Amino acid sequence: MLTQDPANEITSTIIGAAIEVHRHLGPGLLESAYQQCLLYEMQRKGLKFNTQVKVPVKYREVALDCGYKLDLIVEEKVIVELKAIEQLTWIHEAQLLTYLRLTGLRVGLVINFNVPVLKQGIRRVMNTR
């Protein structure tokens, strides 16, 4: 019997929460406003999360604190990077993929709230290594 990957259920719940925030606020606010509202919605949905998580860069056998912080880790399985920018580019997905590799996690979302329809601002990224 096949079971659904827990990360799929988590990402679906996160996206639903983000859509709810976007539906109420629309585009045009600062990233910090969207983050606070998304945290509220995720908490309402029963998701556990950590914010502003430090990510050390591992070089050889040494973990170096280079100042990297990711926006959210949800249920210790999914990284979420939030944006409120004109448009997502490849660099935003590359940033998330780097965070996935550095943390050893498999799934992440980049969510850009500065779009007319939130579906246009969501990218799911997988770490296949």
N, C-alpha and C positions, 0 to 999 in steps of 0.2 A: 504494500500500500504506500503510495506517495503522499508525503506531507508537504504542506506549503512552507517555503522558506520564511522564517519569522521576520527577516528583514523586509520582505515584500509587504507583509501586513503592517509593519512599522512605517515604511515609506508611504503607504496608502493613507494611514492615519495622519501622518505629518502633512501630506499634500492636502488632505481634507481640511485640516486646521488652517493651513496657509490660505486656502481658497476662502474660508470663512473670514479671515482677517482682511484679505484683499477685497472681498465683497463689501465689507463695512467701511474700509478706509480708502480704497482706490489707490492709484499711483500718486506720487508727488511728495511723500513724506521722507524723513530721514530713516536710514536703516535701523537705528536704535528704537524708533517708535514701532516699527514692524516687529522687531525682535521681542520687545516687551509684550506686545499683543499676541504674538505666536506662542510665547512661553505660557501665557495665560490660557490660551486655547488648548495647548498640549497638556497642561496640567488638568484642565477640565476633562480631557479625554483619557486621563489616567496614565499618561506617558511619563517615564522618569528620564531626566536629562541633566547634563552638566553644561555650564556655559563657560566661555573664554578659557578653554582647556589648553594648557601649555603643551607644545609638541616639540620634544627635543630632536635635533638632527643627529642621527647615528652615523658616525664616521669611524670606520674600522671598529674598534672595540669601545669607543668613547661616545657617550651621549652628551651633546653640546647644547647649551641653552642659547639659541640664536634669536630668541624673541618671538618665535612663531606661536600664535594662539588661534585655535579654530573656534568658530562661533558656538556650535553645539555638538554634543554627542548624545544621541537619544538611545535609551535602553542598552547602552554599551555596545551597540551594533551598527548604528547609522550616524555618519557625520553629516551635518547640515551647515552649509555656508550661505549666509544671507547677503543680498545685495539690494541696493536701490539706485541703480545706474541706468544710463540710456539704453545699453544693450549688452548682453553677455557675449563674450568672445572666447576663443580657444584657451586663452590664458586662465580664465576662471575655472574651466574644467581641468586644466593642467594643475592648477593650485590644489584643487580638491583631490585629484589623483595622487599628488605628492603627499598630501595629508593621509590619505588612505594607506599608502605604502609605508609611511613613517610610523603609523599606529598599528599596522597589520590588520586593519578592518577591511571589509569587502565592499560595502555599499555606501554611497554618499549622494546627497542632493545639493545642487546649487539652486537657490530660489531668488529670482530677481523680482521685487515687488513693483518696480517702476515700469510696468507694461499695462496696456489697456485690458488684456485678458491674461490672467495669471498663467494659464497653460503655456503661453508663449515664453514665459520666464523661468520654466522649470527644466533642469537637466539632471538626469540620473547618471551617475558615474560608477563604474565597477572596477575594482582592483582584481585583475585576473592573475596576478603573480602569486 
